[in-house]
Amino acid sequence: MSLLITRATADDVDTIAPLFDLYRVFYGKPSDPALARDFIRARMTRGESVILLASVDGAAVGFTQLYPAFSSVSAAHVWILNDLLVLPDARRNGVARALLSAAADFARADGALRLELETDHDNVTAQALYRAMGWTPYDGTLRFRLSLQPTACAGSPDVGATSVAISAPVRD
């Protein structure tokens, strides 16, 4: 098995889009390949995210997507690891670990203060990996969301959303 992690470019949109679509389906959204392709293309074209692509023997098997953010209190930039997917057949082979390591290496080389992520409370497999790799839970703030969509029901969460929510200041 030859595992390779590369930083994706606009030329990789058609490779990443099906993986991103599967990621959304995992979190309860309906499959929408065109939406996935358009969303990834927009992020890549506008330079709004960094996507790291995992390939095994030349076949794409996973990705992680990072979004830039800032800590006003620390006057520094941070990266949000927003998406992480490894195809089921490629799991338990170090792909997620390699993607997480590559993300940390990228953020460190970029001079970021930290790398952050959030996961579901019941995703104990992912939590175990994060802890084993040195990630620590941070419960220093209470996170809130405000839906800006007119059709959203008050109080109902966006299932599977891992977007950055506004919260109390993060203290370093």
N, C-alpha and C positions, 0 to 999 in steps of 0.2 A: 504494500500500500504506500503510495507516494502522495502525501498530504502537502498542499501548497495553499498558503494564505496570501492573497494579493489585494491591493487597493483597487477597487473597481473604478472604471472610467465610463464615460457616456457610451462607449462601444459595448459595454457589458449589460446594458439595459434589458435586452431580450433574454439574457441568461438569468438576471436577477428577478425580473418580473414574475415568473412562475413560482419562484421561491417565496417572494413577498405575498403573492396571492395565497399560497398554502399557509403562510404565517397568519394572515387575516382570517382564513377559514378556521384555523386552530382556535382563534379567539371568538368564534361564533358569527363571523360575518359571512355573507354569501359570497361564493366565488365570483370574481369579476376581473378576468384577465386584462381587459382594456383599462379599467380603473387602476389596477396594479401597475401596468406599464406606464400609464400617464403620470401617476404619482411618482414613481421612481425616476422617470425621465425628467420631470420637473425638478426634483431634488438635485439630481446630478447636473442638469443644465444650469441651474441657478447657484450651484455651489452651496446648497443649504444643508447638506449632510455628507458624511464620509461613510462609504459602504466597503466593508471588508468581505471578500468572497473566498469561501473554502472550496477547494477542488481536490478530488481524490482520483488519481490516474487520469486527469484531464476532464473529469465530469464534475459539475457544480453540485455540491452536497450541503451547502449551508451558507449563511451570511450573518453579519451583524451590521446594524446601521447606527451611526453616532450623530447626534445633533449638538451644535455648539450652544453653550449657555454661559452665564456669568454669575459670579458671586460679588454682589455690591459691597458686602461687609469686608470681604478680603481683597476687593479691587483686583480680581483675577478671573481668568476664564476657566471654565470646566467643560467637560464633555458628558453628555447624557447617552448612555448605551440604551437605546430605546427598543431595538428589535434584535432578537437572536433566534435563529432557526437552524436546526440540523435535521436533515431528512431522516426518517425512522431507520432506514437500512444502514445509515452511516453513524448512528448513535453508538455510544460505548466504545468508540475508537479514538477518542482524544480530539475530535473535531471542535466541540464546544470549548474545550480547554484551550485549544490553539487559537480560536477566534477571540476568546477573552484575553489571552496573553497578547495577541497582536493589537487588540484595542488598547490595552494598557500601554504597550510600547509606543503606539501612535500618539496617545494623549500625553505621555511623558515627554516624547520627543518634541511635541508641539508646545511644551512649557505649561501645560494645564495644571491647575491646582489639584484636581481630582477627577475621577471618573465615577459617575453615579448610575444606578439603575434601580428599578423597582420591579417586583414580581408579585404574583398572586400569593396570598397567604397559604394556599394549599399546594403550591408547587414546591414540594419538599425536595424533590430530586435536584432541581435547579439550585435551591437554597444550599443544599449540601455541597454542590460543586463550588458555588460562590464562596462559601465559608472555607472550603479546603484551599482555595486560591488566595485567601487573605482578605476577601471582602468582609466588611463588618456591617451589621444592621445599624441603621441610624434612626432613632425614634425621637430626635430632638425637636421635631415640629409636628403639627397636626395639619394634614393636607386636606384642602377643600377643592372642589371643582364647581364651576358655574357653566352649565351648558349654554351655548350661544345659538343653538339650533331651535327654531320655533316649534318643531314637532316633538321635541324631547319632553318627557314627563318629568315634572319636578321631583327631585329626589331619586330618580333612577340613574344608576351609573352607566357609563358607556362601557359595556362588557368588553373586557380584554384591553381596554385602553391603557397605554403605558406612557401617555404624554406627560410633559412637565406641567405640574399644577402650581399655582401661586401659593406660597405658604409663608409662614413666619420666617424671619431671617435665619439663615443657616450660620451657626457659629462654628468656627474652625478650631 
